Amino acid sequence: MNTKLVIITLAVVLVAVSGCSNKAIYQNLQLNKKQECRRLPVTEYDECMRGMEQSYEEYERQRKQTTNQ
């Protein structure tokens, strides 16, 4: 489990350092989460994928609302 966290963290840092936008980072994290969903049993897959439905624009709008309050 710690290895996965290190890999994800490293990927995020590399993307951030390379000058990619926040949207690209979000999309990369979503891709990693989808890959994790694929490793789950079929009974858990659909529930896991439901968490991937939020677009970057929705995420950004929600994040701004949360940070402005």
N, C-alpha and C positions, 0 to 999 in steps of 0.2 A: 504494500500500500504506500509506503514512504517513497518507493522508487517512482511510482506514478506521479506523486505530488512533485517530486524533484523534476521529472521530465516536463510536466505541465508548466511549472514555474520557469524552467529554463526556456521553454518555447515562448512563453509570454515575454520574458526579458529580451530574448533575441528579436522578437517582432518589434518590441518597443524601441530597442536600440537601433534597429534598422530604419527607423523613421516612419513606420506604418501608422496609419490613422487608428483612432479608437475603434472605428467600425471594423477594420481589418483584425484587430485584436479580438474584438467580440466574436467575429465570425470564426476565428481560429479556435477560440475557447468552445464555441458551440460545436464545431467539428470534433474536437476532442471528446466532448460529452456524448455526442452521437456514437462515436466509436466505443465508448464505454457501455452505452445502451445495447449495442450489438453483442456484447459479451454476456449479457444477462440472459437468464432463462426466458423462454417465450412468454411465460406468464407475467413477467415483470417488464418486458420490452415496451409494450404499448404505454404503460404508465410513465416509464422513463422518457419516452419520446414526446409525450404531451408537454413536458417541460421545455421542449425545444421550439415551441410554436411562436414564441415572442420574437418579433423582428428587432433589429437594432434600433430603428426609429422609436418603437414602443418602449424599448429598454431605456433609451436616452431620455425620452419624455418623462418616464417614471422616475429615473434617477434625478433629473433636475427638480421635479416636484418634491422629492424626498429631501434633497440637499437645501432647497430654498425655504423649507419650513422650520 
